[in-house]
């Protein structure tokens, strides 16, 4: 018998991972509301406990270079930039100064609690504290968390990992060189963090703009999928390995740019569907692989040998998280008209999950690094507690705090709306088949009568539901208005490109649409039920009156 090649053996191991994932998926589908990613982790832990061999090395490079970029890119690309900007102050406050303060506090306390040298304790803090976008994005999507809460937690997670990796890299060099902490060392570290973060931001924006300019003049959805793949990995590698700035921040910036401006101005409807569906599938597959491997590669024996110090690390990590989140959000609330409620703050403390980024960092430590075995046990222990205990209790916490994930009326609205779209599609398909002569007239009339009656019933039900739930109606009005305004903006830009309107007139029209979008983003609609009562007086009406025109609209 011919021995398996390395590639064949790798494929067999990869297939084993997805067989486990398939079984987990069937299990989750049968029992109902149970987070898929956490079920994957538990299945992986079962593999580790049973000492079953999956010969895929969960390495620092595998996580950071192969698995992380698509997850960061997909998470950033699907983030609404308008919502992100609305919450940028609390997100930045927690992701940058909040993380730095957390590392300092946990490092200082940990030097006594773990009996570590201060620099080593700071390095442990830098590894374990960054909240993980992989875990947070997956869990919040499954639980259906409120949009603003998702933006706050996911936004912080996407940003603070870049800062966390830079802090870790700086401290790693200091530990290796046996440097002592001094004002000069602190100042140099601060400068390095700023340069790496801003450098990553600039690289991501530049790479995103380059791909955007190519896509503007291209309408080939398969090629555009490839371009976004190049952008996700290329921005990370260019920043991290060639320019030595933050690859994480570069990938997040590129994803935000192409997922918002690129989707709005450079992608056709077909391209948007293809690109975002592809990335959603890629993120799902990568999440599947990473959570099974984290569970399967957890060093159970090492964790049992160090269980006492792991418990201390878990308690301190949660305590420091609370010590940072409550004061910083409280301070931001004092100067903001849109405050972060206490219920959200509780979720932000408990929802700060720590997994793939901390594990990638600790796996990057060399074998001869001081106390490397204990450091790995601590990081894996905190990650396991974070994902299993915090993750499994997140849904209950949301319920206890009254943070509604999805109301019954919202679920019914989505059901009715989804069915209405399916009926519309069926009617169009029947009409198309009838025109081609592939559907006899009698059969077509039967189809049409059945589906049009269902469509009328659905429209009546949707109208009644929105009438009975004014908050839901207002929410859907704002969502719809935002989409319509973005279409207006695209039409104006097309008119400017084709020369139908001059640049100065076009800029004035775009400015007006942006003003309307700002009002919608703040929760105020520019549409009234009575069309004769304008909520917003457009510029063209003012110019028309100045010119002396008074068209008869009766």
C-alpha positions as CSV (number, residue, x, y, z in Angstrom):
1,X,0.0,0.0,0.0
2,X,1.3,3.5,-0.9
3,X,2.0,5.7,2.1
4,X,-0.1,8.9,2.3
5,X,1.7,12.0,1.1
6,X,1.9,15.1,3.3
7,X,-0.9,16.8,1.3
8,X,-3.1,13.8,1.4
9,X,-2.6,13.4,5.2
10,X,-3.4,17.1,5.6
11,X,-6.6,16.8,3.6
12,X,-7.6,13.8,5.7
13,X,-7.1,15.8,8.9
14,X,-9.0,18.8,7.4
15,X,-11.8,16.5,6.4
16,X,-11.9,15.2,10.0
17,X,-12.4,18.7,11.3
18,X,-15.3,19.4,9.0
19,X,-16.9,16.0,9.8
20,X,-16.8,17.1,13.4
21,X,-18.3,20.4,12.4
22,X,-21.0,18.8,10.4
23,X,-22.0,16.6,13.3
24,X,-22.0,19.7,15.6
25,X,-24.2,21.6,13.0
26,X,-26.8,18.8,13.0
27,X,-26.7,18.7,16.8
28,X,-27.2,22.5,17.1
29,X,-30.0,22.4,14.5
30,X,-31.8,19.7,16.5
31,X,-31.6,21.3,20.0
32,X,-32.3,24.9,18.9
33,X,-30.7,28.0,20.4
34,X,-27.1,27.0,21.2
35,X,-24.2,29.0,19.8
36,X,-22.6,27.0,17.0
37,X,-19.1,28.3,17.6
38,X,-19.1,27.3,21.3
39,X,-20.5,23.9,20.3
40,X,-17.5,23.6,18.0
41,X,-15.1,24.5,20.8
42,X,-16.7,21.9,23.1
43,X,-16.4,19.3,20.4
44,X,-12.8,20.2,20.0
45,X,-12.2,19.9,23.8
46,X,-13.8,16.5,23.6
47,X,-11.2,15.5,21.0
48,X,-8.5,16.8,23.2
49,X,-9.7,15.0,26.3
50,X,-10.1,11.7,24.3
51,X,-6.6,12.2,23.0
52,X,-7.7,11.8,19.4
53,X,-5.1,13.0,16.9
54,X,-5.9,15.8,14.5
55,X,-2.5,16.5,12.9
56,X,-3.0,20.2,12.0
57,X,-0.6,22.4,14.0
58,X,-2.4,25.3,15.5
59,X,0.5,27.7,15.1
60,X,1.0,31.5,15.5
61,X,1.4,31.8,11.7
62,X,-1.6,29.7,10.9
63,X,-3.9,31.9,13.0
64,X,-2.4,35.3,12.2
65,X,-1.4,34.9,8.5
66,X,-4.0,32.4,7.2
67,X,-7.2,32.5,9.4
68,X,-7.3,36.0,10.9
69,X,-7.2,38.2,7.8
70,X,-10.4,36.9,6.2
71,X,-12.3,37.1,9.5
72,X,-11.2,40.6,10.2
73,X,-11.9,41.7,6.6
74,X,-15.4,40.1,6.5
75,X,-16.2,41.6,9.9
76,X,-15.1,45.1,8.9
77,X,-16.6,44.9,5.4
78,X,-20.1,44.1,6.8
79,X,-19.9,46.9,9.5
80,X,-22.0,49.9,8.6
81,X,-19.6,52.8,8.5
82,X,-22.3,55.3,9.5
83,X,-23.2,53.3,12.6
84,X,-19.5,52.9,13.3
85,X,-18.9,56.7,13.1
86,X,-21.8,57.3,15.5
87,X,-20.1,55.2,18.1
88,X,-16.5,56.0,17.3
89,X,-15.8,57.9,20.6
90,X,-16.6,55.0,23.0
91,X,-15.1,52.5,20.6
92,X,-11.8,54.3,20.3
93,X,-11.7,55.1,24.1
94,X,-12.0,51.5,25.0
95,X,-9.8,50.1,22.2
96,X,-6.8,52.4,22.6
97,X,-6.4,54.1,26.1
98,X,-8.7,51.5,27.6
99,X,-6.5,48.6,26.5
100,X,-3.3,50.3,27.4
101,X,-4.6,51.0,30.9
102,X,-5.8,47.5,31.2
103,X,-2.4,46.1,30.3
104,X,-0.7,48.3,32.9
105,X,-3.1,47.5,35.7
106,X,-3.2,43.7,35.1
107,X,0.6,43.7,34.6
108,X,1.2,45.5,37.8
109,X,-1.2,43.4,39.9
110,X,-0.2,40.2,38.1
111,X,3.5,40.7,39.0
112,X,2.5,40.1,42.6
113,X,-0.4,37.6,42.0
114,X,1.7,35.4,39.7
115,X,5.1,36.2,41.2
116,X,6.3,37.3,37.7
117,X,8.9,40.0,36.8
118,X,6.9,43.1,35.9
119,X,7.8,43.0,32.2
120,X,6.7,39.3,31.9
121,X,3.5,40.1,33.8
122,X,2.8,43.0,31.3
123,X,3.5,40.7,28.4
124,X,0.9,38.2,29.8
125,X,-1.6,41.0,30.1
126,X,-0.9,42.2,26.6
127,X,-1.6,38.6,25.3
128,X,-4.7,37.8,27.3
129,X,-6.6,41.2,27.4
130,X,-7.4,42.0,23.7
131,X,-11.0,41.2,23.1
132,X,-11.4,38.8,20.2
133,X,-13.3,39.8,17.0
134,X,-13.5,36.2,15.8
135,X,-15.4,35.1,18.9
136,X,-17.4,38.3,19.4
137,X,-18.6,38.6,15.8
138,X,-19.6,34.9,15.6
139,X,-21.5,34.9,19.0
140,X,-23.3,38.2,18.6
141,X,-24.4,37.3,15.1
142,X,-25.9,34.0,16.4
143,X,-27.6,35.7,19.3
144,X,-29.0,38.5,17.2
145,X,-27.7,41.2,19.5
146,X,-29.1,44.8,19.1
147,X,-27.3,46.7,16.3
148,X,-25.7,49.4,18.4
149,X,-24.5,47.0,21.1
150,X,-23.0,44.8,18.3
151,X,-21.2,47.9,16.8
152,X,-19.8,48.9,20.2
153,X,-18.5,45.4,21.1
154,X,-17.4,44.4,17.6
155,X,-15.9,47.8,16.8
156,X,-13.7,47.7,20.0
157,X,-12.7,44.1,19.2
158,X,-11.7,44.9,15.6
159,X,-9.6,47.9,16.7
160,X,-8.0,46.8,20.0
161,X,-6.4,43.7,18.5
162,X,-4.2,45.9,16.3
163,X,-3.1,47.9,19.4
164,X,-2.7,44.7,21.4
165,X,-0.4,43.0,18.9
166,X,1.8,46.1,18.8
167,X,2.0,46.3,22.6
168,X,2.8,42.6,22.7
169,X,5.5,42.9,20.1
170,X,7.1,45.8,21.9
171,X,7.1,44.0,25.3
172,X,8.3,40.8,23.7
173,X,11.5,42.6,22.5
174,X,12.0,44.2,26.0
175,X,11.7,40.8,27.7
176,X,14.1,39.2,25.3
177,X,16.6,42.0,25.7
178,X,16.2,42.0,29.5
179,X,15.4,45.7,29.4
180,X,14.3,47.5,32.6
181,X,11.4,49.8,32.5
182,X,12.4,53.5,32.4
183,X,10.8,56.7,31.1
184,X,12.9,56.4,27.9
185,X,11.7,52.8,27.3
186,X,8.1,53.8,27.9
187,X,8.4,56.8,25.5
188,X,9.9,54.7,22.8
189,X,7.2,52.1,23.3
190,X,4.5,54.8,23.0
191,X,5.9,56.1,19.8
192,X,6.1,52.6,18.3
193,X,2.5,51.9,19.2
194,X,1.3,55.2,17.5
195,X,3.5,54.7,14.4
196,X,2.4,51.1,14.0
197,X,-1.3,51.9,14.5
198,X,-1.4,55.0,12.2
199,X,0.9,53.2,9.7
200,X,-1.5,50.3,9.5
201,X,-4.5,52.6,9.1
202,X,-2.8,54.4,6.2
203,X,-1.7,51.2,4.5
204,X,-5.3,49.8,4.8
205,X,-6.9,52.9,3.4
206,X,-4.4,53.2,0.5
207,X,-4.8,49.5,-0.4
208,X,-8.6,49.8,-0.2
209,X,-8.6,52.9,-2.4
210,X,-6.4,51.2,-5.0
211,X,-8.7,48.2,-5.3
212,X,-11.7,50.5,-5.2
213,X,-10.4,52.5,-8.2
214,X,-9.9,49.3,-10.2
215,X,-13.4,48.1,-9.3
216,X,-15.1,51.4,-10.2
217,X,-14.3,50.7,-13.9
218,X,-15.0,47.0,-13.7
219,X,-18.2,45.0,-13.8
220,X,-17.1,41.4,-13.5
221,X,-18.2,39.9,-10.2
222,X,-15.9,36.9,-10.2
223,X,-12.8,39.1,-10.8
224,X,-14.0,41.5,-8.1
225,X,-14.2,38.6,-5.6
226,X,-10.5,37.9,-6.4
227,X,-9.6,41.6,-5.9
228,X,-11.2,41.6,-2.5
229,X,-9.2,38.4,-1.6
230,X,-6.0,40.2,-2.7
231,X,-7.0,43.2,-0.6
232,X,-7.7,41.2,2.6
233,X,-4.4,39.2,2.6
234,X,-2.3,41.8,0.7
235,X,-3.0,44.7,3.0
236,X,-2.2,42.5,6.0
237,X,1.1,41.2,4.6
238,X,2.2,44.5,3.2
239,X,1.7,46.2,6.5
240,X,2.9,43.5,8.9
241,X,5.9,42.0,7.0
242,X,7.1,44.6,4.6
243,X,6.4,48.0,6.3
244,X,6.4,46.6,9.9
245,X,3.2,48.4,11.0
246,X,-0.1,46.9,12.2
247,X,-1.5,44.3,9.7
248,X,-4.6,43.9,11.8
249,X,-5.5,47.6,11.6
250,X,-4.6,47.6,7.9
251,X,-7.0,44.8,7.1
252,X,-9.8,46.3,9.2
253,X,-9.3,49.7,7.5
254,X,-9.3,48.1,4.0
255,X,-12.4,46.1,4.9
256,X,-14.3,49.2,6.2
257,X,-13.4,51.1,3.0
258,X,-14.3,48.5,0.4
259,X,-17.4,47.3,2.3
260,X,-18.9,50.7,2.5
261,X,-17.6,53.1,-0.1
262,X,-16.7,50.3,-2.5
263,X,-20.0,48.5,-2.1
264,X,-21.9,51.8,-2.6
265,X,-20.1,53.2,-5.6
266,X,-18.0,50.4,-7.2
267,X,-20.2,47.3,-7.1
268,X,-23.2,46.4,-9.1
269,X,-26.1,44.6,-7.3
270,X,-24.8,41.3,-8.7
271,X,-21.3,42.0,-7.5
272,X,-22.5,42.9,-4.0
273,X,-24.4,39.7,-3.7
274,X,-21.4,37.6,-5.0
275,X,-18.7,39.4,-2.9
276,X,-20.6,39.4,0.4
277,X,-21.9,35.9,0.0
278,X,-18.4,34.6,-0.8
279,X,-16.9,36.3,2.3
280,X,-19.7,35.2,4.5
281,X,-19.0,31.6,3.4
282,X,-15.3,32.0,3.9
283,X,-15.7,33.4,7.4
284,X,-18.0,30.6,8.3
285,X,-15.5,27.9,7.1
286,X,-12.6,29.7,8.9
287,X,-14.6,30.1,12.1
288,X,-15.4,26.4,11.9
289,X,-11.7,25.4,11.6
290,X,-10.4,27.8,14.2
291,X,-12.9,26.9,17.0
292,X,-12.5,23.1,16.5
293,X,-8.7,23.4,16.5
294,X,-8.6,25.7,19.6
295,X,-10.6,23.0,21.5
296,X,-8.6,20.1,20.1
297,X,-5.2,21.7,20.8
298,X,-6.1,22.9,24.3
299,X,-3.3,21.6,26.7
300,X,-5.6,19.9,29.2
301,X,-2.8,18.4,31.3
302,X,-1.0,21.7,31.6
303,X,-4.2,23.5,32.5
304,X,-4.9,21.0,35.3
305,X,-1.4,21.4,36.7
306,X,-1.8,25.2,36.8
307,X,-5.5,25.4,37.7
308,X,-5.0,27.7,40.7
309,X,-3.0,30.4,38.7
310,X,-5.6,30.1,35.9
311,X,-8.4,30.8,38.3
312,X,-6.6,33.9,39.6
313,X,-5.9,35.0,36.0
314,X,-9.6,34.7,35.1
315,X,-10.8,36.7,38.1
316,X,-8.2,39.4,37.5
317,X,-9.0,39.6,33.8
318,X,-12.7,40.1,34.5
319,X,-12.0,42.6,37.3
320,X,-9.7,44.7,35.1
321,X,-12.2,44.6,32.2
322,X,-14.9,46.0,34.6
323,X,-12.5,48.5,36.0
324,X,-11.9,49.9,32.6
325,X,-15.3,49.7,30.9
326,X,-17.5,51.3,33.5
327,X,-15.3,54.5,34.2
328,X,-14.5,55.1,30.5
329,X,-18.0,54.7,29.2
330,X,-19.2,56.8,32.2
331,X,-16.8,59.5,31.2
332,X,-17.8,59.3,27.5
333,X,-21.5,59.5,28.5
334,X,-20.9,62.8,30.3
335,X,-19.8,64.5,27.1
336,X,-22.1,62.7,24.6
337,X,-25.7,63.2,23.8
338,X,-26.0,59.5,22.9
339,X,-25.1,57.6,26.0
340,X,-24.2,54.0,26.4
341,X,-26.8,52.5,28.9
342,X,-25.7,50.5,31.9
343,X,-27.3,47.3,30.5
344,X,-25.0,47.6,27.4
345,X,-22.0,48.3,29.7
346,X,-22.7,45.0,31.6
347,X,-22.8,43.1,28.3
348,X,-19.5,44.8,27.2
349,X,-17.8,43.6,30.4
350,X,-19.0,40.1,30.1
351,X,-18.9,40.0,26.3
352,X,-15.2,40.8,26.1
353,X,-14.2,37.3,24.9
354,X,-10.5,36.3,24.6
355,X,-9.6,33.5,22.3
356,X,-7.9,33.3,18.9
357,X,-5.7,36.5,19.1
358,X,-4.4,35.6,22.6
359,X,-3.8,32.0,21.6
360,X,-2.0,33.1,18.4
361,X,0.3,35.4,20.5
362,X,1.2,32.8,23.1
363,X,1.8,30.2,20.4
364,X,4.4,32.6,18.9
365,X,6.6,32.4,22.0
366,X,9.8,30.4,21.5
367,X,10.3,27.1,23.4
368,X,13.1,28.6,25.6
369,X,11.0,31.7,26.6
370,X,10.7,32.3,30.4
371,X,7.8,30.2,31.9
372,X,6.4,29.5,28.4
373,X,4.5,26.3,29.6
374,X,2.7,28.2,32.3
375,X,2.0,31.2,30.1
376,X,0.3,28.9,27.5
377,X,-1.7,27.2,30.2
378,X,-2.9,30.5,31.5
379,X,-3.9,31.9,28.1
380,X,-5.7,28.7,27.0
381,X,-7.4,28.6,30.4
382,X,-8.7,32.2,30.2
383,X,-9.8,31.5,26.6
384,X,-11.6,28.4,27.5
385,X,-13.5,30.1,30.3
386,X,-14.2,33.1,28.2
387,X,-15.7,31.1,25.3
388,X,-17.5,28.4,27.2
389,X,-18.7,30.1,30.4
390,X,-19.1,33.7,29.2
391,X,-20.2,32.6,25.8
392,X,-22.9,30.2,27.0
393,X,-24.3,32.6,29.5
394,X,-24.4,35.6,27.1
395,X,-28.0,34.9,25.9
396,X,-29.3,34.7,29.4
397,X,-27.5,37.9,30.4
398,X,-29.1,39.7,27.5
399,X,-32.5,38.4,28.6
400,X,-32.0,39.3,32.3
401,X,-30.9,42.8,31.4
402,X,-33.9,43.3,29.1
403,X,-31.6,43.8,26.1
404,X,-34.0,42.4,23.6
405,X,-32.2,40.5,20.9
406,X,-35.2,40.1,18.5
407,X,-38.8,40.9,19.4
408,X,-41.7,38.6,18.4
409,X,-43.1,41.4,16.2
410,X,-39.7,41.8,14.5
411,X,-39.4,38.1,13.8
412,X,-43.0,38.0,12.4
413,X,-42.1,41.1,10.2
414,X,-39.0,39.3,8.9
415,X,-41.1,36.2,8.2
416,X,-43.8,38.2,6.3
417,X,-41.2,40.2,4.4
418,X,-39.2,37.2,3.4
419,X,-42.3,35.4,2.1
420,X,-43.4,38.5,0.2
421,X,-40.1,38.6,-1.6
422,X,-40.4,35.0,-2.5
423,X,-43.9,35.5,-3.8
424,X,-42.7,38.4,-6.0
425,X,-39.9,36.3,-7.3
426,X,-42.4,33.5,-8.1
427,X,-44.7,35.8,-9.9
428,X,-41.9,37.2,-12.0
429,X,-40.6,33.7,-12.8
430,X,-44.1,32.5,-13.9
431,X,-44.5,35.6,-16.1
432,X,-41.2,35.0,-17.7
433,X,-41.9,31.3,-18.4
434,X,-45.3,32.3,-19.8
435,X,-43.8,34.8,-22.2
436,X,-41.3,32.2,-23.4
437,X,-44.2,29.8,-24.0
438,X,-42.9,27.3,-21.4
439,X,-46.0,27.7,-19.2
440,X,-49.5,27.3,-20.7
441,X,-51.9,30.2,-20.3
442,X,-54.4,28.3,-18.1
443,X,-51.6,27.1,-15.8
444,X,-50.1,30.6,-15.7
445,X,-53.5,32.1,-14.7
446,X,-53.8,29.6,-11.9
447,X,-50.3,30.5,-10.6
448,X,-51.0,34.2,-11.0
449,X,-54.3,34.1,-9.1
450,X,-52.8,32.0,-6.3
451,X,-49.7,34.1,-5.8
452,X,-51.4,37.5,-6.2
453,X,-54.0,36.6,-3.6
454,X,-51.1,35.6,-1.2
455,X,-49.3,38.8,-2.0
456,X,-52.4,40.9,-1.2
457,X,-52.8,39.0,2.1
458,X,-49.1,39.5,3.0
459,X,-49.2,43.2,2.2
460,X,-52.3,43.6,4.4
461,X,-50.6,41.7,7.2
462,X,-47.4,43.7,7.0
463,X,-49.4,47.0,7.0
464,X,-51.4,45.9,10.0
465,X,-48.3,44.8,11.9
466,X,-46.5,48.1,11.3
467,X,-49.6,50.0,12.3
468,X,-49.8,48.1,15.6
469,X,-46.1,48.5,16.3
470,X,-45.1,52.1,15.7
471,X,-41.5,51.6,16.9
472,X,-41.0,48.8,14.4
473,X,-42.5,51.0,11.7
474,X,-40.2,53.9,12.6
475,X,-37.2,51.5,12.5
476,X,-38.1,50.2,9.1
477,X,-38.8,53.7,7.8
478,X,-35.3,54.8,8.8
479,X,-33.7,51.6,7.3
480,X,-35.6,52.1,4.1
481,X,-34.9,55.8,3.9
482,X,-31.1,55.2,4.4
483,X,-31.1,52.8,1.5
484,X,-33.1,55.1,-0.8
485,X,-30.8,58.1,0.0
486,X,-27.8,56.0,-0.8
487,X,-29.4,55.2,-4.2
488,X,-30.0,58.9,-4.7
489,X,-26.3,59.6,-4.0
490,X,-25.2,56.9,-6.5
491,X,-27.6,58.4,-9.1
492,X,-26.1,61.9,-8.6
493,X,-22.6,60.6,-8.9
494,X,-23.5,58.8,-12.1
495,X,-24.9,62.0,-13.5
496,X,-21.7,63.9,-12.6
497,X,-19.5,61.2,-14.2
498,X,-21.6,61.3,-17.4
499,X,-21.7,65.1,-17.5
500,X,-25.4,65.4,-17.1
501,X,-24.8,67.8,-14.2
502,X,-21.8,70.0,-13.5
503,X,-19.5,69.3,-10.6
504,X,-20.5,72.3,-8.6
505,X,-24.3,71.5,-8.9
506,X,-23.6,67.8,-8.2
507,X,-21.6,68.6,-5.1
508,X,-24.4,70.8,-3.8
509,X,-26.9,67.9,-4.4
510,X,-24.5,65.4,-2.7
511,X,-24.2,67.7,0.3
512,X,-27.9,67.8,0.6
513,X,-28.2,64.0,0.5
514,X,-25.4,63.8,3.2
515,X,-27.4,66.1,5.4
516,X,-30.5,63.9,5.1
517,X,-28.4,60.8,5.8
518,X,-27.0,62.5,9.0
519,X,-30.6,63.2,10.1
520,X,-31.6,59.6,9.4
521,X,-28.5,58.3,11.3
522,X,-29.6,60.4,14.3
523,X,-33.0,58.8,14.3
524,X,-35.0,61.5,12.5
525,X,-36.8,60.8,9.3
526,X,-37.2,63.3,6.5
527,X,-40.4,61.6,5.3
528,X,-43.9,62.4,6.5
529,X,-47.1,60.4,6.1
530,X,-48.7,63.4,4.4
531,X,-46.5,64.1,1.3
532,X,-47.7,67.8,1.3
533,X,-46.1,68.4,4.7
534,X,-42.4,68.5,3.9
535,X,-40.1,67.4,6.8
536,X,-37.1,68.8,4.8
537,X,-37.1,71.6,2.2
538,X,-34.9,70.6,-0.6
539,X,-32.4,73.0,-2.2
540,X,-34.1,72.8,-5.6
541,X,-37.4,74.1,-4.1
542,X,-35.6,77.2,-2.8
543,X,-33.8,77.8,-6.1
544,X,-37.1,77.3,-7.9
545,X,-38.9,79.9,-5.7
546,X,-35.9,82.4,-6.2
547,X,-36.2,81.9,-10.0
548,X,-39.9,82.6,-9.9
549,X,-41.2,79.2,-10.9
550,X,-44.4,78.0,-9.3
551,X,-45.4,74.7,-11.0
552,X,-49.0,73.6,-10.7
553,X,-48.9,70.1,-9.0
554,X,-52.7,69.7,-8.6
